């Protein structure tokens, strides 16, 4: 996964064209890039992000941020009950307990 200026992208092989195709994740705007080799991918990704931010600035549009910080989470009633109990025992709100638990789980991810 590539990360630049708060944006993330994945790169996949396009076997038909013999190229690498990247896609920026988490946006409703579709931002993609194509590369000939691995070395070229990072620069192509940076160029697409920079071009997107420059374009948004020129037209007066606020660029989309990949992640808003809002996460809709649904679970079954029994799990909901257990989360409530765990949060209560920890002296935290449901949201704070879930946030803390997830942060601990993803701490090693860059």
C-alpha positions as CSV (number, residue, x, y, z in Angstrom):
1,X,0.0,0.0,0.0
2,X,1.2,3.5,-0.8
3,X,0.6,6.5,1.5
4,X,1.1,10.1,0.6
5,X,-0.3,13.3,2.1
6,X,-3.0,11.4,4.0
7,X,-4.2,9.5,0.9
8,X,-3.7,5.7,0.4
9,X,-3.5,3.7,-2.7
10,X,-3.3,0.1,-3.8
11,X,-1.6,-1.1,-7.0
12,X,-2.8,-4.1,-9.1
13,X,-1.4,-5.8,-12.2
14,X,-3.3,-5.2,-15.4
15,X,-2.3,-8.4,-17.2
16,X,-4.0,-7.4,-20.5
17,X,-2.0,-4.2,-20.9
18,X,1.1,-5.4,-19.0
19,X,1.0,-2.4,-16.6
20,X,0.5,-1.7,-13.0
21,X,-2.7,0.3,-12.1
22,X,-3.1,2.2,-8.9
23,X,-6.3,3.3,-7.2
24,X,-6.6,5.9,-4.4
25,X,-8.8,4.5,-1.7
26,X,-11.6,6.0,0.3
27,X,-12.8,8.7,-2.1
28,X,-16.0,9.1,-4.1
29,X,-13.9,10.8,-6.7
30,X,-12.2,8.2,-8.8
31,X,-8.5,8.7,-8.8
32,X,-6.3,6.2,-10.6
33,X,-2.8,6.0,-12.0
34,X,-0.9,3.7,-14.3
35,X,2.8,2.7,-14.0
36,X,5.2,0.7,-16.1
37,X,7.2,-0.6,-13.2
38,X,7.3,-0.6,-9.4
39,X,9.8,2.4,-9.3
40,X,7.4,4.5,-11.3
41,X,4.3,3.8,-9.1
42,X,5.2,5.9,-6.1
43,X,5.9,9.0,-8.3
44,X,2.8,8.4,-10.3
45,X,0.8,8.2,-7.1
46,X,2.3,11.4,-5.8
47,X,1.6,13.1,-9.1
48,X,-2.1,12.1,-9.0
49,X,-2.6,13.3,-5.4
50,X,-0.8,16.6,-6.1
51,X,-2.8,17.1,-9.4
52,X,-6.0,16.4,-7.5
53,X,-5.3,18.9,-4.8
54,X,-4.2,21.5,-7.3
55,X,-7.3,21.0,-9.4
56,X,-9.6,21.3,-6.4
57,X,-7.8,24.5,-5.4
58,X,-8.3,26.0,-8.9
59,X,-12.0,25.3,-9.0
60,X,-12.6,26.2,-5.4
61,X,-13.6,22.7,-4.3
62,X,-12.7,21.4,-0.9
63,X,-10.7,18.2,-1.6
64,X,-12.2,15.0,-0.3
65,X,-10.4,13.5,2.7
66,X,-10.2,9.7,2.5
67,X,-11.5,9.2,6.1
68,X,-13.8,11.4,8.0
69,X,-13.3,9.8,11.4
70,X,-16.9,8.6,11.5
71,X,-17.5,4.9,11.4
72,X,-20.8,3.2,11.3
73,X,-20.6,-0.1,13.2
74,X,-23.4,-2.7,13.5
75,X,-23.3,-5.9,15.6
76,X,-25.7,-8.4,17.1
77,X,-27.4,-7.6,20.4
78,X,-25.3,-10.1,22.4
79,X,-22.0,-8.6,21.2
80,X,-23.5,-5.1,21.9
81,X,-24.3,-6.1,25.5
82,X,-20.8,-7.5,26.0
83,X,-19.2,-4.3,24.6
84,X,-21.4,-2.2,26.9
85,X,-20.3,-4.3,29.9
86,X,-16.6,-4.1,29.0
87,X,-16.8,-0.4,28.5
88,X,-18.6,0.0,31.8
89,X,-16.0,-2.0,33.6
90,X,-13.3,0.1,32.0
91,X,-15.1,3.3,33.0
92,X,-15.4,4.4,29.4
93,X,-18.2,5.3,27.1
94,X,-19.0,2.8,24.3
95,X,-17.4,5.0,21.7
96,X,-14.2,5.5,23.8
97,X,-13.9,1.8,24.6
98,X,-14.4,0.8,20.9
99,X,-11.9,3.5,19.8
100,X,-9.3,2.4,22.4
101,X,-9.7,-1.3,21.5
102,X,-9.4,-0.7,17.8
103,X,-6.4,1.6,18.3
104,X,-4.6,-1.1,20.2
105,X,-5.4,-3.6,17.5
106,X,-4.1,-1.5,14.6
107,X,-1.1,0.2,16.5
108,X,1.5,-1.7,14.4
109,X,0.0,-0.7,11.1
110,X,1.8,2.3,9.5
